[in-house]
Structure formats: C-alpha cells, structure tokens
Amino acid sequence: MHSWAWIVIGIYGVSMLFIFAYSLVQLNLLLKYLKSRKKVEEMPALPDELPEVLIQLPVFNEYYVVERLIDAAVSLDYPKEKLVVQVLDDSTDESFELAARKVEYWREKGYRITHVKRPERKGFKAGALQYGLNHSTAPFVAIFDADFIPPPSFLKETIPYFMGSHVGMVQTRWGHLNRDYSLLTQIQAFALDAHFTVEQKGRNQGAHFINFNGTAGVWRRTCIEEAGGWCADTLTEDLDLSYRAQMAGWDFRFLEHIVSPAELPAEMIALKSQQYRWNKGAAECAVKHVPTVFKQRKIPFSTRVHALFHLMNSSVFLWIVVCSLLSFPLVFIKTNNPGYAGVFIAGSVLVFSFFILAAMYFTAFMRVKPKSDWRSFLWMYAAFLSISMGMSLHNARAAMSGYFGRRTPFVRTPKWNLVGQAGTLKNKRYTSGKVPALTWMEGMMALYFSLALFYDFYNGEWGFVLMHLMLIFGFASVFYYSVKHTQAP
C-alpha cells in the first residue's frame, strides 16, 4: 500500500477516534441523566418576602415578535412592585417604535418598565446586558431573548432555588412553539431536546460545568459581578460567563421540569446564522477557558474532561468534514488493496459511536414525546444525522474561525412569530438576496458524494453506502434550502 494511503487511513482513524471519545462522554452523561431521573426532588418553598427581580429583554430589529415578548414579560405572575422590566433595544428599524408604544402602554398601567436605548451599540448583546445591569440594583436578573414566551409561573418556580444556597444561576428547559412547522424545525427540536435533558441534567447530576443558554434563566446579580460581568470578547457571552462564574465557585442548577417556550428558526439562513454564532463562540470559549480549567487542580479530573468536550463540541464538525471527505478515497483504497481488509474491519468498531448517540437521543426523544414509537425516532434520528452532516462544512468553518481568533460581528437570528404550523415566511423583512460562496460549495459536496455512491455500487463496496446516501441527502437539503431561503419571497 502506498504511503499516501496510510496517511489517509491514519487521518480518518484519528477523526473517528475523536468522535468515538465524544460519544463516550455523551454515554457518561446519559448514565448520569438516567440516575437523576430516579430521584424525586421537591421544589423549595417560596420565601415569605419575594426579592426584586430585573427582567432583561435584549432586542435588535425584532419587528414580528417584540410586542409579544414585552406582553409575556409583564404577564409574569409576580408582584408588580417587585418586578422591573428593561427592554434593551438597539433596533434601527420600525420595531423600535413598536416597542416604545408597547412599553408606554404597560407603564401607564402601573408596571415598572423602561425602554433602554444605549448611546452606542458596543459589545452587542453582552454590552446591552451589562449596560442594563449598571442601571438597576435588583438582586436577581432574568433574561429572555425575543423568541421566548416565558410561562406566567416562571419566576415563582425558579426564585426558590436561590434561597439559602450558593446558587448563582438557574437555567430552565427550552420548549418549541413551532416544533412541527417543517422538517427543519423538527430536526432542531430533536437536537435541542437532547441538550436540554441528557446533556444539561447529566452534567448537573455529575457536578460538572453546565452553561446558561443565553435566555430563559435567572442569575444572582452578585454571581455576575464576582465573575467579572458580561464580556463581548466571544460570540457566546453566556457560555463565557458560565465558566467564569463556576470556576469562581458558584453553583448552577438546571431545572428540566420548567419549560420556557420559544420559536425555532424556520428558514435555513436564520438557522445558519445561529449555528455559526454558537459554534464559533464555543471555539472562542475553548481557547479562552480550556487552559484555565486544566490549571485548576481543585477541579476533579472527570469534570475537566467533560469541560474539554463541552467547550470543544464544535470541533466535532471539523472531524465530520474530514471523515466525510476521506470516505471516498477509503473506498478506492479498499477496492485496490484487498489484502488490507483487516484494517477496515478493525476501524469499523468506531461506528459504535452512532449507536451510543442513538441511545442518548432516543432517551431524550421519549422523555419529551413519550407517546412516540421507535419508528418515528429512527426517521428523526436519520434526518438529524443527515442534516448535521450537511451543516458540517458551515459549522466547521465557524469553529475554525473561532480557534484562529478571527473577529466577526454578532449576527442576530430573525424571528417570524411562527406558532405551531401557523404563519408564513413570505414577504418577510430581514431576508438576504445573495447566495454565499459556501452554499455553492455545499452543492458541490452533494455532487462529490453522489460520485462516491456511484463508485460504491460500481465496485460492490457496501460499507459506505449508507453514509454516502446520508451525506448526499444532508448536503443537497442544506444547499437547496439555503438557496431557496436566500431569495426574497
């Protein structure tokens, strides 16, 4: 076998080993999650004297949902005199006037609500949150993004967990207002449900670092201040502050039983902007915090390992791209070097990663949708894997940008006020009319794997057929919806 063939096999093997190690970490979280499900936890009692709570609503050009958000915030079941609402509005379009009128409406009804316009939009969301915090003395801070509709009981269910403890932040589970709007929203809900059950609860059960998810959570003001406040040097200010706070000794709680509904991105460009921000921001936080985490010997080794894979989770997409691209050369090597079939048989053991991940996602799927069956799960799992593969080039680019320190602005994810299957994307503002170069590369990837599939069938090599089919479906779907949703309706 030529040396280049061994290089290909070696790189592929390293990629699959990383994915396998990642799946083992997820398996550990699954076991901890199942252990946590056996516990019956009673909700702490409400304090006799409810504390003052600041509700922060950071918004930027949210024409379709800003009024809905403000209405939900003032509708929280909490004493008016203890509730302060800040609409942190950096908008540059008509949504600013909509918010101003809505704020004035509720102020006239006796609510303590302010419409905050910063002199300068510096630091994006992190800057807005810090600016608002500096203009309030409330000891607790709840944050909701524009796509959320918090349940009225939200504060009365979360505030008790802060009483008499060193809890610095409480995070609730995200629900999905438009889960069944399209296949795209169903896949997102499928993925997020696993994070907001197995991952968050599993990490919490194991006393590992968890993260504030940017919204639908409550902070103790002292925790934010002692951790250094909000910082805009990464695109995921929530993950950054979470690690600084927990390394400073604060405890976090994840409450799976409290659900905060939100709207999922229903078009591909919006999803891509969100995914880019999350994956690049995670990579930036990895560069910033992994060395610090491993220097702190007081942190248990298992927690440091979990923190490594937590902070570097966007790296998975880099290895998916590598594995995908090398799958075609591997088939070529195998067909021309039958004497080395043992190498490929040994490597196939790493495919167990997908069975481990299937167990994790199945547990989350049945937890959120207990009336479903295994057939509906298999369909969603296959669709999720395919679209994740199709998004891998985009997300890998985001991660690399974060690792190499390339600075990019915070790009908001548009929301359209879609609930259930109602609503439309037609004639909506905030739509770009230019197809990015990366989208054309995604189309070329679909063609590349189509050629690989033809080669599989021609040579009777069936080992990569399923993978190539999923890659074709994933990249072709991402390419199609990217082009379709880029064009203004």
N, C-alpha and C positions, 0 to 999 in steps of 0.2 A: 504494500500500500504506500502511495506517495506521502511525503511529509505533510503536504497541504491537507491531505485527508485527515491525518491525525490532528492537525490544528483545528479543523472544522469540528471533529468529534470532541476534542478537548473543550473548545469554547461552548459547544452545545451542552456538554456534560456539566460544566460549571454553572451555566444558566439554569439547567434543570435542578441542580443541587440547591441553588438559592430558592427556587420555587418550592422545592421539597421541604427545605428548612422553614420557609414561611408557612407552609401548610401544617408542619408540626407545631408551630407556635399557635396557629389557629385551633388545632386539635386540643392543645392545652387549655385555651380559653373556653372551648366547648365543654370540656370536662368540668371546669370551674363553674361555668354557667349552669350546667345540669345540677351541680352540687348546690348552687344558690337557690335553685327552684324548689329544693326540698325544705328550705327554711320558710317559716311563717313569720313575717315581720309586721309588727303592729305600728301604725302611724303614730308618731308622737302627738301629744295633745297641743292644741293651740295655746299660746301664752295668754295670761289674763290681760296683759297690756300689749296690744299689737304694735310692732315697730313701724316707723315711717319707711315707705318703700318708694324709690325712684324708678319709674318705668322709662326706659330709653328706647326710642324708636328711630334708629338711623335710616334715613331715606335719601335717595337720589333719583330724580326723574321717575317716579312711580305713579304715573298718571292713572293707571287702571285699578290700583289697589290701596293707595294711600288713605283714602277715606274709610275703607273697610278696616284697615289696621287701627286707625285712631278710634273708631267706634268700638272695636274689640277691647282696646286698652282701657277706655273709660268704663266699660261694662264689667270689669273685674269686680267680683264680689269682695269688696274691701272698703273700710270706712273712708269716705271722701277726704276727711281731714288728715288721713294717714297716707294718702296716695298723691304722688307728684308725677305728672307725665311730661316728658320732654320729647317733642318732635324735632329731632336733629336733622334739619332739612338743608341739604346742599344742592337742591334742584336748580336747574337752569331752564326749565320749560313751564308749561301751564300747570303742572302738578303742584308747584309752589303756591299758586293762588288757591287751588282746591284745598290744600292742607290748611292754609291760612284761614279760609272761611270755616272749615270744619273745627279748627281749634277755637275760633271765636265763638262758634255755636255752643260748644261744650263749656267754655269759660263763663258764658252768660248764664249757664245752668248751675254754676257754683263749683265746677271742677278746677282743681289746681293744675292747669295745663298751659304750657308755653310753647311757642313756635320759635325755635332757635335757628338763626342764620349766622354762620360764622363769617367773620370778615374775610377769611381766606380758606379755601378748601385744601388744607395742608394735612397730609397724613391719612387721607381717605377715611375709611370707617373708623380706624383706630384713633385718628385725630379727632373725629366727631365725638366719639365716646368719651375721650379724655377731656375735651372741651366742656361737654355737658356735665361731667363729674365735678369739674372745678367750679361749677355754678350751682352746686347742691351740697347739702350736708347730710342727706339721708343715709342711714347706716347700711341699707340693703339696696341693691340695684338689680332690677330685672330687665332683660334685653330681648327685644323681638324685632326680627327683620320684617321687611314689608310683605313678604309672602305668608306670614303667620296669622292665625286667628286663635289666640290663647283662650282656653275654656274659662268661664267665669270663676271657677273654683281654684284656678292656678295658684294664686298667692296663698290662700288658706291651706293648700295641700303641700306647699314647698317650704314656707317660712318656718313651720315647726321643726324641721330637720336642722335648723341652725341653733336652736335653743340649747344652752348649756353644753356646747361642744366646740371643738376646734375646726368645724366645717367651714371652709372658705367659699365653696361653690356647690350648687345643686343643679344638675342637668336633668331635663325630662326627655322622654322619647318623642321623636317626631312622628306625627300621623301624616296622612296624604289625602288632601282634599280631592285631587283628580287622579287617583291611582289608576282608574280604568278608562282614562281619556284616550289612550293609544298604547300601542306596544311599547313605545319609548318610555312612557310614564310607568307602565307596569314593571319594566326592567329596572328602572331607577328605584321604585318602591321595594322591589325584591332585594336589591343590593343594600339599600339603606336599612331595611328591616333587620338584616343580619348584623349590621354595625350597631344598631340601637337595641339589640337584645344580646346576642352572644358576645360580641366584642366589648361593648361598654360594661355590661353587667359582669362578664367574665374577668375583665381587668379589675373592676371594683372588688369583686369577690376575692381575687388574689392579692389585694393590696398593692396593685401596680398602678402606674400613672394612667389616668384617663384624661380626656380633654373636654373642655367646654366647646360646644359645637357652634359657637358664634351667635346663637339665638335660643330662645325657649329655655333659658336658665336664669338662675339668680346668684348674684355674687354678694359676699360680705364686703363692704367698702374697705375695711381695714386690710383684708386679704389683697385686694387690688393694689392698695397703696404700698404695703410692705413688699410686694413682689416687684415694685418699680413702675406700676401704672401701664397703661396701654402704649404699645410701641408699634410704629409703622415700618420697621425695617424688614418685615416679611409680609407676604400676601395673606398669611393665616395668622392674624393677630390673636385669634382665640387660642390656637394651639400653642403659640409662643408664650402667652401669659399663663396658660395652664401649667406648662412645665416650670416656669419660673416660680409660680406660686407653690406647687407641690414640692419642688426642691427646697423651698424656704420653710417647709414643714407643715403646710396647710393640708387638711383632708378634703377630698372631694366625694360627693355622693351622686350616684346615678339612680334615678327613680323610674324604673321601667313601667310601673303601673300608671303613671301620669302621662297622658298623651296630649301633645300640642299639635293640632293640625296645621299643615302648610301646603302651599301649591308647588308642584313639581314643574320644572321646565318642560314644556310640551313641544319645543322645536329644537332641532339639532344645534343650531348656532348658539342658542342660550345655554344648552347643556355643555357644549364645548367650552364656553367662556367660564362656566362654573367649574368644570373639571380642570381646566388649565390653572385657575386660581388655587384650587385645593391641592393639586399635585405639585405645582411649583412651590407653593407656600410650605408644604410638608418637607420638601427637599431643602428649602431655606432654613427651616427649623432644625432639620437634621444637622446641617453644617454648624448651626449656632449652638445646639444643645447636646449632641451626642458626646463630644469630648468632655463636657462638664459632668454629664451623667456618669460617665465611666471613671471620672476622677474622684467622685464622692463614694468612698469605701463604705460609708454608713448605709448606702442604698444596697439592699440584697442583690446578689448576682442575678437571680431569676428576674428581678424587676428591671435590672439593667438590660438584660437580653430582650425582654418584652418592649422596653423603651426603644431599643435599637430598631426592632422590626416595626414598631408603631411609627416612629419618626421617618423610617426609610420605606414605608409601604408603597410610595410612588415608584420606587426602584423596581417593583415587580413588573411594571410596564416596559422598562428597559429590557429586562430578560425575556419577556414575552416576544418583543420585537426580534431579539436575537434568535430565540428558538424558532420563531416562525420563518424568518428569512433563511435559516440554515437547514430547515426541514427538507427543502428541495434538493440541495447538494447532498444531504444524507441519503436520500433515496437513490441518487445517482451513485454514490459510493457503495451502497449496499448491493445494487444490481451488478456492479462491476467488480466486486470483491467478495464473492460468496464465502470465502474461507474465513472471513471475519464476522460472520453472523452472530457469534457468541458475544461480541462487544455490544451489539444492538439488543440482544436478549437481556443482557445484564442491565443495560440502560433503561429498558422498559419498566424496571422496578419503580423508577421515579414517577411513572404515570399514576401511581397510587396517590399522588398529591391531589388529583382531581376527585378521587373517591373520598378523601379526607374532607376536602372543601365541600363536597356534596353533602356529607353528613352534617356539617355546620350549617349550610344554607337550608337543608331540609328541616332542621330543628327550628330555625328562625321562621321559616315559611309556615310551619304547622303551629307555631306559637301565635303568630299574627292572624293566620287564616285557618283555624282549627277544623273547619268543615271541608277543607280541600282534601284531595286524594293524591296518591303518588304520581298518577299520570299527569295531572296539571303541574305538579312540581317538576317532573322531568322536562316538560315542554319549557317552563320558565327557566330552569337551570341551563338548558341547552341554548336558549335565546340569550340569556345573560352572558354566558361564556363567549358566544359568538360576537355579540356587540362589544364586549370588553376587549376581545382581540381586535375588533375593528377600530376601537378607540385607542389602541395601544400606541400607535405611531404619534398621535396627537399628545397623549399623556406622557409618553417618554420624552418628547421634545420639551414639555413643560418641566419635567423633573430635571433634565439636563440643564435647562436654563437656570433652575434654582441652584443646582450644585455648582455651577460655574459663576454664580453671582451676578448674572445679567439682570439689570433693573428694568422692570416693566410696571406700568400703572395698574391700579386696582380696577378691573373691568366688571361692572355690575351685571347681574343676570336679570334680564327683563321678566316681568310677571304680567300675566294677561287676565287675571280674575277668572280662572277656569275652575269650576267645581263639578265633580262627577264627570259626566260626559258632555256637560253643557258648556257653551262658549265656543268661540271661533278664533282662529289666528288670522283671518282675513282682515285686510285694511287696518292692520295694527301698526302703530309707530314703533320706533326703535329697531327697525329691520335694516340690515346692511344689504347693499346690492352688488357686492363684489365677492367673487369666489376666491378664497385664499389659495396660494400655491400648494399648501399642504393637502388641501382637499383633492387636487388633481393627483398628488402622489398616492393618496388613499385609493383612488380609482385604479392607478397603475398596480397597486398591491393586489387588488382583486383580480386583475388580469394575470399577474405573476403566479398567483396560487391556482388560477384556472389552468395555466400551463402545467403547473406541478401536478394537478389532479389528472390531467390527460396523460402525463408521464407515468403516474401510478398505475392507471388502467392499462396502458400500453405494455408495461413490463410486468403486470401481475403482482405488483407490490402493494399490499393492502394495509400495511402498518400505519401509514399516514393519511389514508383516505378520509377518515372521519375528521381529522384535524384540518385537512385542506378544505373539506366541504364547509366547515365552520368558519374558517378564515375567509373563504370566498363570500359566504353569506354576511359575515361581520363587516368586512371592508366595503363590499358592494352596498350594504344598507347604510353605512355611515356616509359613504360618498353620495349616494342618491339623496338622502335626507339633507345633507349639507348643501348640496346644490339647490334642492327644492326650497329649503327654508331660507336660503340666502337671498333669493329673488323676492322682491316686494310683491305681495299678493295683488 
